[in-house]
Amino acid sequence: MNSGEVGRARPPGAPQRPQRKKLPHERLRWPRPEEEIFFITVRCELRGKNQFCYPKIARGILDCVEFRNRNKVWYAHLMCLMPDHLHALISFPYERPMKQIIANWKRFVATKFKIEWQRDFFDHRLRKEESYRQKADYIRANSVRAGLVTQLERWPYLWTADPQESTSSEGRALRDGAPGGRALPFVLSAIIMFSVASCRPDMMNQPKAKPLSESDFFSNGTNARQPPAHTVARGDARENAEFYTGQMNGKYVTQLPVKLTRDLMVRGRERFNAICAECHDRTGSGNGMVVQRGFPQPPSFHVDRLRNAPIGHFFDVMTNGYGVMSSYATRVEPEDRWAIAAYIRALQLSHNAVLSDVDPAKRATLDDKK
């Protein structure tokens, strides 16, 4: 072991040096560039030391951001400078990697303003407009959360892209995704500008009680009163027992509790084919595609036991399950369960019909078709 290796040796019992993690900064290739907006965080090497919040330095950094917007290097929508870090919403082109664009900007700022950056940065791709709003609110309220100001409008180092610029010819080129980036949708830009104008953190600090949380408002420590015994939630009264259970006085109903119409039958056929046919097949014989692939076969609707079963039986099976069939109460509304039950009865009749069951006025039509 040479002297150089001895000098780098770790003392006995010393903790291992942490391994520096490398963030991937990868971008998916299938989204359109104009639909991608990233939440970016860049920190200074010295935590807690003010490097940004000086008027001259801040103005120079934000001028650099605007310069890159105009020259289509990126499109920054919103940026907040804090003493030792910054947050931003930025769109990037595909022509150059995001990591290279940020690195070049950091290098320029470090050289001109003597900023000591951390070596990497954090990025997160926002996928929904709700995410844009949440991150925009988070960025704007950063100075209030840190205790630097009491009102958002008093923080001078918050910058928002000019909506007028985003509607100019340059802005349109950016939004079209070539050569890169995109402005926030106009509605979102308006939201940010309006939020900056209102500048109150009320939506972030909401005086509400979260479910099942503790509170000193009530003597028992809960944040809500216990409902009185036998309380029924609105919409859950369900006083029509026949309609909601398929039973009356403990026995299955034998008649539909709803009016039998053509629309009901059409709805029942559509729901049956979408939900039930996988096991029961479209004819009700019990040989659906799931059964053909190994699932236990349900009984045919055309056996005597089920042909003679009251219609409430089929509603009850859909509600509570039967055998290996689980309950469909959470997936099929009561109205649709009755529609399916009516259609099952129609399938049974179609497999056991005789000529005398046909309306005499229509028998001649059947004879003509023969």
C-alpha positions in Angstrom: 0.0 0.0 0.0 1.6 3.3 -1.1 1.4 6.6 0.8 -1.4 7.9 -1.4 -3.6 5.0 -0.6 -2.8 5.3 3.1 -3.9 9.0 3.0 -7.3 8.1 1.6 -7.9 5.2 4.1 -11.0 5.6 6.3 -10.4 5.6 10.1 -11.7 2.4 11.8 -15.4 2.8 12.6 -15.9 5.9 10.5 -19.3 6.0 8.7 -19.2 5.4 5.0 -19.3 8.3 2.7 -22.8 8.8 1.1 -23.0 7.8 -2.5 -24.2 10.7 -4.7 -27.3 9.8 -6.5 -27.6 10.8 -10.2 -31.1 11.9 -11.3 -31.9 10.5 -14.7 -33.7 13.6 -16.2 -35.3 11.3 -18.7 -38.1 12.4 -21.0 -40.8 10.2 -22.5 -40.8 10.2 -26.2 -44.5 9.7 -26.9 -46.0 12.9 -25.4 -46.2 16.0 -27.6 -43.5 18.6 -26.7 -46.1 21.3 -26.4 -47.9 19.3 -23.7 -44.9 18.9 -21.4 -44.3 21.3 -18.5 -41.7 20.5 -15.9 -41.5 21.6 -12.3 -37.8 22.4 -11.8 -35.9 23.0 -8.5 -32.3 24.2 -8.5 -30.4 24.7 -5.3 -27.2 26.4 -4.3 -24.3 24.5 -2.8 -24.3 26.5 0.4 -27.7 26.0 2.1 -29.0 28.9 4.1 -26.8 31.5 2.4 -28.5 34.2 0.4 -27.2 34.2 -3.1 -30.2 35.2 -5.2 -32.3 37.8 -3.3 -30.4 40.9 -4.2 -32.1 43.2 -6.7 -29.2 43.4 -9.2 -28.5 39.7 -9.2 -32.2 38.7 -9.3 -32.9 41.1 -12.2 -29.9 39.7 -14.1 -31.0 36.1 -13.6 -34.6 36.8 -14.7 -33.3 38.8 -17.7 -31.4 35.6 -18.6 -34.6 33.6 -18.3 -36.5 36.0 -20.6 -33.7 36.0 -23.1 -34.0 32.2 -23.4 -37.7 32.5 -23.8 -37.3 34.9 -26.7 -34.7 32.7 -28.3 -36.7 29.5 -28.0 -34.1 27.8 -25.8 -36.9 26.9 -23.4 -40.1 28.5 -22.3 -40.3 29.4 -18.6 -43.8 30.1 -17.4 -43.2 30.9 -13.7 -40.1 31.3 -11.5 -39.6 32.2 -7.8 -36.1 33.0 -6.5 -35.5 32.1 -2.8 -32.3 32.9 -0.9 -30.6 29.6 -1.7 -32.8 27.9 -4.3 -35.3 28.5 -7.0 -38.5 26.9 -8.3 -39.8 27.2 -11.9 -42.3 25.8 -14.4 -40.5 25.3 -17.7 -41.2 23.7 -21.1 -38.2 22.3 -23.1 -37.7 21.4 -26.7 -36.7 17.9 -27.9 -33.8 19.1 -29.9 -31.5 19.1 -26.9 -31.6 17.2 -23.6 -33.2 19.0 -20.7 -30.1 18.3 -18.6 -27.8 20.1 -21.1 -30.2 23.1 -21.3 -30.2 23.5 -17.5 -26.5 22.9 -17.2 -25.7 25.6 -19.8 -27.9 28.1 -18.0 -26.4 27.3 -14.6 -22.9 27.7 -16.1 -23.7 31.1 -17.5 -25.3 32.3 -14.2 -22.5 30.9 -12.1 -19.9 32.7 -14.3 -21.7 36.1 -14.4 -23.1 36.3 -10.9 -20.7 34.0 -8.9 -23.5 31.6 -8.0 -22.3 28.4 -6.4 -24.8 25.7 -7.6 -25.3 22.2 -6.5 -24.2 19.9 -9.2 -27.6 18.5 -10.1 -31.2 19.7 -10.2 -34.7 18.2 -9.6 -37.4 17.9 -12.3 -40.9 16.5 -12.4 -43.2 16.3 -15.4 -46.7 17.7 -14.8 -49.4 15.5 -16.3 -52.6 17.3 -15.6 -53.9 20.9 -15.4 -54.6 20.3 -11.7 -50.9 19.6 -11.3 -50.1 22.9 -13.0 -52.3 24.8 -10.6 -51.0 23.0 -7.5 -47.3 23.6 -8.5 -48.0 27.2 -9.4 -49.6 27.8 -6.0 -46.8 26.0 -4.3 -44.2 28.2 -6.1 -46.0 31.4 -5.4 -46.5 30.7 -1.7 -42.9 29.6 -1.1 -41.8 32.9 0.4 -44.8 32.9 2.8 -44.1 29.4 3.9 -40.5 30.2 4.6 -41.5 33.2 6.7 -39.7 35.7 4.5 -42.9 37.8 4.0 -46.5 37.7 5.3 -48.2 38.4 2.0 -47.3 37.1 -1.4 -47.4 40.4 -3.1 -44.5 41.7 -1.0 -42.1 39.2 -2.4 -40.2 41.0 -5.2 -38.5 37.9 -6.6 -41.5 36.2 -8.2 -41.6 36.2 -12.0 -44.3 35.2 -14.4 -44.1 35.0 -18.2 -45.9 37.8 -20.0 -49.2 36.4 -21.4 -49.0 39.0 -24.2 -45.6 37.6 -25.2 -47.1 34.1 -25.4 -49.6 35.2 -28.0 -47.0 36.9 -30.2 -45.5 35.2 -33.2 -42.6 34.1 -31.1 -45.0 32.7 -28.5 -46.9 30.8 -31.1 -43.7 29.2 -32.4 -42.9 28.0 -29.0 -46.4 26.7 -28.4 -46.4 24.8 -31.7 -43.5 22.7 -30.3 -40.9 23.6 -32.9 -38.1 24.4 -32.3 -39.1 23.9 -28.7 -41.2 24.4 -25.6 -44.7 25.7 -25.1 -46.3 28.5 -23.2 -48.8 27.5 -20.5 -52.3 27.1 -21.9 -53.8 30.6 -22.0 -56.4 29.7 -19.3 -53.5 28.5 -17.0 -51.5 31.7 -17.7 -54.6 33.7 -16.7 -55.0 31.7 -13.5 -51.4 32.4 -12.6 -51.6 36.1 -13.3 -54.9 36.3 -11.4 -53.4 34.4 -8.5 -50.4 36.7 -8.3 -52.7 39.7 -8.3 -54.8 38.3 -5.5 -51.8 37.0 -3.6 -53.4 35.4 -0.6 -52.5 32.0 0.7 -56.0 31.2 1.9 -56.3 28.2 -0.5 -53.2 26.7 1.0 -54.0 27.3 4.6 -57.6 26.1 4.7 -59.3 26.1 8.1 -61.0 22.8 7.5 -61.3 19.5 9.5 -59.8 16.5 7.8 -61.8 13.2 8.2 -61.1 11.2 11.3 -58.6 13.8 12.6 -58.4 15.0 16.2 -59.9 18.3 17.4 -60.3 20.2 20.6 -63.6 21.7 19.5 -65.7 18.8 20.9 -65.1 17.3 24.3 -64.5 13.8 23.0 -61.5 15.0 20.9 -63.1 14.3 17.5 -63.7 16.8 14.7 -67.3 15.8 14.0 -70.3 14.9 16.1 -71.5 11.3 16.2 -74.7 10.9 14.2 -77.7 10.0 16.3 -78.8 6.3 16.3 -80.7 5.1 13.2 -79.6 8.1 11.1 -80.2 7.6 7.4 -77.9 9.4 5.0 -79.6 11.6 2.3 -80.5 9.4 -0.7 -80.2 6.1 1.3 -83.7 5.8 2.7 -84.7 3.2 0.0 -88.2 2.9 1.4 -89.3 0.8 -1.6 -88.2 -2.7 -0.4 -89.4 -4.5 -3.5 -87.3 -2.3 -5.8 -84.1 -2.3 -3.7 -84.1 -5.9 -2.4 -86.2 -7.9 -4.8 -88.2 -9.3 -1.9 -91.5 -8.6 -0.1 -92.3 -10.1 3.3 -89.2 -12.3 3.0 -90.1 -13.8 -0.4 -88.9 -13.0 -3.9 -91.2 -10.8 -5.9 -92.7 -12.4 -9.0 -93.4 -9.2 -10.9 -91.2 -6.4 -12.0 -91.4 -3.4 -9.6 -90.8 -1.1 -12.6 -92.8 -0.6 -15.8 -91.9 -3.0 -18.6 -91.0 -0.9 -21.6 -89.0 -1.3 -24.8 -86.4 1.0 -23.5 -86.0 -1.1 -20.3 -85.5 -4.2 -22.5 -83.0 -2.5 -24.7 -81.1 -1.3 -21.6 -81.2 -4.8 -20.1 -79.8 -6.4 -23.3 -77.0 -3.8 -23.4 -76.0 -4.3 -19.8 -76.4 -8.1 -20.0 -74.1 -8.3 -23.0 -71.5 -6.0 -21.4 -71.5 -7.4 -17.9 -73.0 -10.9 -17.8 -72.2 -12.5 -21.2 -68.6 -13.1 -20.3 -69.8 -16.0 -18.1 -73.4 -16.7 -19.1 -72.8 -16.0 -22.9 -75.3 -13.9 -24.9 -77.9 -16.7 -25.0 -77.8 -17.4 -21.3 -76.6 -21.0 -21.8 -73.6 -20.5 -19.3 -70.9 -21.1 -21.9 -69.2 -17.7 -22.0 -65.7 -16.9 -23.0 -64.5 -16.9 -19.4 -66.0 -20.4 -18.9 -64.3 -21.6 -22.1 -61.0 -20.6 -20.5 -61.4 -22.6 -17.3 -63.8 -20.7 -15.0 -66.5 -22.8 -13.4 -69.6 -22.9 -15.6 -72.7 -21.3 -14.2 -76.1 -23.0 -14.7 -78.0 -22.3 -17.8 -80.9 -19.9 -17.5 -83.0 -22.4 -19.5 -83.0 -25.2 -16.9 -86.3 -25.8 -15.2 -85.1 -24.5 -11.8 -84.3 -21.1 -13.2 -87.1 -20.9 -15.7 -89.5 -21.3 -12.8 -87.6 -19.0 -10.4 -89.3 -15.7 -9.5 -87.8 -12.6 -11.2 -86.7 -11.3 -7.8 -84.3 -14.2 -7.5 -82.1 -12.9 -10.4 -82.1 -9.4 -8.8 -81.0 -10.9 -5.5 -78.2 -12.9 -7.1 -76.9 -9.7 -8.8 -77.1 -7.8 -5.5 -75.7 -10.4 -3.0 -73.9 -12.9 -5.2 -74.5 -16.7 -5.4 -72.0 -19.5 -5.3 -68.7 -18.5 -7.1 -70.4 -15.3 -8.4 -69.6 -12.2 -6.4 -72.0 -9.3 -5.7 -72.4 -6.8 -8.4 -74.2 -4.3 -6.2 -71.4 -1.7 -6.4 -71.1 -2.1 -10.2 -74.7 -2.3 -11.4 -77.3 0.2 -10.2 -80.7 -1.2 -9.0 -82.4 0.1 -12.2 -80.0 -1.8 -14.4 -80.3 -4.9 -12.3 -84.0 -5.0 -12.9 -83.4 -4.3 -16.6 -81.1 -7.3 -16.8 -83.5 -9.5 -14.9 -86.2 -8.6 -17.4 -83.9 -9.4 -20.3 -83.0 -12.8 -18.7 -86.7 -13.6 -18.6 -87.0 -12.6 -22.2 -84.1 -15.0 -23.1 -85.9 -17.8 -21.2 -89.1 -17.2 -23.1 -87.4 -17.1 -26.4 -85.9 -20.6 -25.8 -89.2 -22.1 -24.8 -91.8 -20.3 -26.9 -94.5 -22.0 -28.9 -96.7 -20.6 -31.7 -99.6 -20.1 -29.4 -97.6 -17.5 -27.4 -97.5 -15.2 -30.4 -100.1 -12.5 -30.8 -102.7 -13.8 -33.3 -102.4 -10.5 -35.3 -98.8 -11.3 -35.9 -99.0 -15.0 -36.7 -99.9 -14.3 -40.3 -96.6 -12.4 -40.6 -94.7 -15.4 -39.3 -96.5 -17.6 -41.8 -95.6 -15.3 -44.7 -91.9 -15.4 -43.8 -92.0 -19.2 -43.9 
